[in-house]
Amino acid sequence: MLKVDGEHHFVNQADIRWIEAQGDYIRVHTTQRNLLTRMTLTHALEQLSAARFVRIHKSCVVNTAFVRCLKPTTAWGRPLELDDGTTLNISRSYRGAVEQLL
């Protein structure tokens, strides 16, 4: 459950594509909409299934069910592509864990 602008939204974990940190807030990208709520990324991770979600950057978590592929390493990092075409960079510190999980 996420509180957004005073309303409580029930979100199924299976519908969450990825989550990005934005200061003291997180933006939850789902299959239907994007929700901005006051919560830390660490707290959100504690509530999510470790088998389904992986941290790829200090400010980003993805649902492995929506990962299409890992792109070749570039000068800016190793991009990960989701099934909707969204490209997210994996930071060097999380690269090993991501590659093992995926």
C-alpha positions as CSV (number, residue, x, y, z in Angstrom):
1,M,0.0,0.0,0.0
2,L,1.3,3.4,-0.9
3,K,0.1,6.8,0.4
4,V,-0.1,9.4,-2.4
5,D,-1.5,12.8,-1.8
6,G,-3.5,11.6,1.2
7,E,-5.0,8.6,-0.7
8,H,-4.0,5.0,-0.1
9,H,-3.2,3.0,-3.3
10,F,-3.0,-0.7,-3.2
11,V,-0.3,-1.9,-5.6
12,N,0.4,-5.6,-6.4
13,Q,4.1,-6.3,-6.3
14,A,3.8,-8.2,-9.6
15,D,2.7,-5.0,-11.3
16,I,5.7,-2.9,-10.2
17,R,8.2,-2.6,-13.1
18,W,10.8,-0.5,-11.3
19,I,11.3,2.0,-8.5
20,E,13.5,5.1,-8.4
21,A,14.6,7.2,-5.5
22,Q,14.0,10.9,-5.6
23,G,15.4,12.4,-2.4
24,D,13.1,11.4,0.5
25,Y,10.6,10.0,-2.0
26,I,10.3,7.1,-4.4
27,R,8.6,6.9,-7.7
28,V,7.0,3.5,-8.3
29,H,6.6,2.7,-12.0
30,T,3.8,0.1,-12.4
31,T,2.3,-1.5,-15.4
32,Q,-0.6,1.1,-15.3
33,R,0.8,4.3,-13.7
34,N,3.6,6.0,-11.8
35,L,3.1,6.9,-8.1
36,L,5.3,9.3,-6.1
37,T,5.3,8.6,-2.3
38,R,7.3,9.7,0.7
39,M,9.4,6.6,1.5
40,T,13.1,5.6,1.3
41,L,14.2,3.1,-1.3
42,T,15.7,1.0,1.5
43,H,12.3,0.9,3.3
44,A,10.6,-0.1,0.1
45,L,13.1,-2.9,-0.5
46,E,12.4,-4.3,2.9
47,Q,8.7,-4.7,1.9
48,L,9.4,-6.3,-1.5
49,S,10.1,-9.9,-2.4
50,A,13.9,-10.5,-2.5
51,A,13.3,-13.2,-5.1
52,R,11.6,-10.8,-7.5
53,F,13.3,-7.4,-6.9
54,V,17.0,-6.5,-7.3
55,R,18.8,-3.2,-6.6
56,I,20.8,-2.1,-9.7
57,H,21.9,1.3,-8.5
58,K,21.8,3.2,-5.2
59,S,18.7,4.9,-6.5
60,C,17.0,2.2,-8.5
61,V,15.3,-1.2,-8.0
62,V,13.9,-3.4,-10.8
63,N,11.4,-6.3,-10.9
64,T,13.3,-9.1,-12.6
65,A,10.1,-10.3,-14.3
66,F,10.2,-7.2,-16.6
67,V,13.8,-7.4,-17.6
68,R,14.3,-8.1,-21.3
69,C,18.1,-8.1,-21.5
70,L,21.4,-6.8,-20.4
71,K,23.1,-4.7,-23.0
72,P,26.9,-4.7,-23.6
73,T,29.0,-2.6,-21.2
74,T,29.5,1.0,-22.3
75,A,31.7,3.8,-20.9
76,W,28.7,4.9,-18.7
77,G,28.0,1.4,-17.3
78,R,26.0,-1.7,-18.2
79,P,22.5,-0.9,-19.4
80,L,19.5,-3.1,-18.5
81,E,16.5,-3.0,-20.8
82,L,12.9,-3.7,-19.6
83,D,10.2,-5.2,-21.7
84,D,8.6,-1.8,-22.4
85,G,11.9,-0.4,-23.8
86,T,13.0,1.5,-20.6
87,T,16.8,1.5,-20.3
88,L,18.3,1.7,-16.8
89,N,22.0,1.7,-16.0
90,I,23.5,-0.8,-13.5
91,S,26.1,0.8,-11.3
92,R,29.5,-0.9,-10.9
93,S,28.9,-1.8,-7.3
94,Y,25.7,-3.8,-8.1
95,R,26.8,-5.3,-11.4
96,G,28.0,-8.6,-10.0
97,A,24.9,-9.3,-7.9
98,V,22.6,-8.4,-10.8
99,E,24.4,-10.7,-13.3
100,Q,24.2,-13.6,-10.9
101,L,20.6,-13.1,-10.2
102,L,19.6,-12.6,-13.9
